[in-house]
């Protein structure tokens, strides 16, 4: 084991990484707060600035995934579609197996230059979390309470607000709605059988409402748009 690998296992190294992330994160949040007056003068400029500030936080987590943990993310895709990644708005549908799935999605956003402007559909509670949640608030992340009666207006309005976003962005969606477990899979397939739907081997029955609402409200933004479906397998392929 090399010196670098040994250092990565040390508690002091972990504390330094956490300290840098939290301190820099709070500074970024403060700078984002300072962009509020600019929002009323030049909204598009404020958005562009927040994309750069958000990137400063998100890129640290991507670095942790690839550098610190040594996770190697390999993309298998259609060669004809590849040149357009990052040059168009896209709705990216991901499966959900582990807590780090969102970081894997961010890794691909980083590779195609849309990490700072990437969007997600997240639980409302996350908007109150320091650093990440506050950063997301200024990046106009779409928050929901998972109660459609309450989310109908707020989610649609949040998505509609992104139609004139000045940067290309990827909107990341976990259509399964929750992490995959054997227990959840069994229940999900029972529901699929009752509804006469195909049984899935490695995925839960997707919740289509969020996907449909997202597509309907982001369609026709005046830019080229693309829907990308990623499957995230972990381990050797």
N, C-alpha and C positions, 0 to 999 in steps of 0.2 A: 504493500500500500504506500503510495507516494505521500510526500509532505502535505500537498494540497488536499488530498483525500482525508488525511488525518485531521487537518484543521477544520474541515467541513463537519466533523463529528463532535467538535468541542463545544461545550456550553457557551464559552465566551464568544465564540464566533456566531452562535445563534443569537446571543444577546445583542451583539453589535449590529447584525442584520435587522433585528426587530427595532432597535433604536433608530437606525438610519431611516427605515421605512416609516416609522411613526412620526419622527421629527420632520422629515421631508414632506410627509403626507399632510401634516397640519399646516406647514408653510404653504403648500400648494392650495389647500382649502382656503387659507387666508387670502391668497392671491386671487383665487376664484371669486371670493366674496367681493373683492375690490373691482371686479368686472361688472358688478350689478349696475352702477351708474352708466357705464358704457352701453349696456343693453338697450337703454332708452334713447341713446344717441345713434348708435350703429350696431344693430343686433347681429348682423352677419360677422362683423369684426370680432364682437364679443364671443361668438360661437367658435370662430377660428382660434382665438386665443385659448379658450377653454379646452379645445381639442389638444393643443400642445401641452397645456398644463396637465390634463388627464393622462396624456401619454407618459408623462414623467412618473406617475404613480403606477399605472398598469404595466409599464415596461419592467419595473422592478420584479413584479410577480412572474412575468415571462422569463426573466433572467434566473429567478429561483428554480423554475421548472426545468429549464434547459441546462443551466450551468451548475447550480448547486445540487440538484437531484440527479443530474445526468440523464434526464429523460430525452430520448430521441424521437422526434415527431416526423414521420415520413408520410408524404401526401401521394396518394394514388388517384389520378384523375384523368379525365378525357383531355388529350393533348390539344384538341381544338378549342376547348373552353379555357384552358390555362392562361392564355395571353390576356384574357379579359378580366381575370381576377384582380380586384383592387382598382380597376378602372371604371367600374359600374357599381351602382347600388345593388345590394344583394340581400336576400333573406336566406339565412343559413340554418338549416334544420339539423340538430345534433341529437344523438341518443344520449342517455344519461345513466352511467353506471357508477361513477365515483365522484367524490367531492371536488376533484381537480379537473373535472370535465371542462368547466368554464375557462380554466387556465390553458387547456389544450386548444380550445377555440381561439383564445387570445393569441396563442402562439402563431396560428395561421393568419390571424389579422395582422400581426406584426410583420410577417413575411411579405404581405401584399400591401403594406403601407396604410392600413385602415385601423390600426389599433387605437389611436387617439379618438377616432370618431365612431368606434364600434358601439352598437346599442344592444340592449337585452330587454327581455320582459321579466321583471324581478318583483319579488314580494315587497309590499309597501313597507314592512318593518325594516328592510335593509336600508331605506333612505335615511334612517336615524343613526346608522352606524358611522362613527367617525372615520375619516379618511376615505374609505371606499364608498360608503353610502352618500356622504356629502359631495364627493367628487361626482358621483352618478347624478345627483340632483342638478348640478350645473351643466352636465353633459346631456340633459334632457332624456335621461333613461325613462322608459315606460314602466311605471309601478302599478301593481294591482293587488287587490285584497283577496283574490280568488273567490269572490262572490259576484257573479255576473250582474246581478241586479244593481250592485253598487259600482261595478267596474265599467258598465256599458258606456257611460258618458265620458268618464275620465280617461279610459284607455283609448277610445276612439279619438278624443280630442288631442291626447298626447301624440298619437300616431299621425294625426293630421298636421300637427305642428312641425313634424319632420319633413314634410313635403317640399319645403323650400330650404332645406339644410344645405349650407354652402360647400360641404365636403362630401366626397363619396363615403358611404358607410356600409358596414355589414350589420344586419340585424340578426342576432343569434337567438335561436329558439330551441328550447327543449320541449318538444311537443308531447312527450310522455308525461310531463307535469311533475314527475317525481323520480327518484333514483330506482334503478332496476334491482329487485331482490327476487329470490325464488318464490317467496310468499306472495309478493305483489304480482308476480308473473302468473301464478296459478289463478289468483282472483281475476286478473285481467283477461285471461283466456276463457274463464267461465263466462264472463260477460260477453266476450266475442262469440262464444258458442250460442248463447241465448239470442244474440242479435243476428246470427247467421253470417258473421264476418270471418275472414280468414284467420287462422291461428298463427301467431308469430313465434318463432323459436327463440330469438335473442332480444326481443323488444316487447315493451308493454303496448297495450292498445293506445294509439295516439289520441290526444284530445284535440279535435280538429277546430274547435271554435276560435281559439287564440290564433291559430295559423290563418284561418279564413279571414278573420277581422284584420289581421296584419296585412295580408295580401291586398284586401279590398281598399284599405286606407293608404297604403304606400304605392299603389299602382298609379301610373300616370303622373310621375313627378317631373316629367320633361327630360329625364335622363334614361339611358339604357338601364334596364333592370334585369336581374337574374335570380333564379332560385337555385340554391346549392344544397345538396343533401350529403352530410358527412356522417359516416359511421366510425366511431372511435373504438377500435379494438386495442386492448392493452396486452403486451407480451409479444412473443414471436409470432409472426404471421406465416 
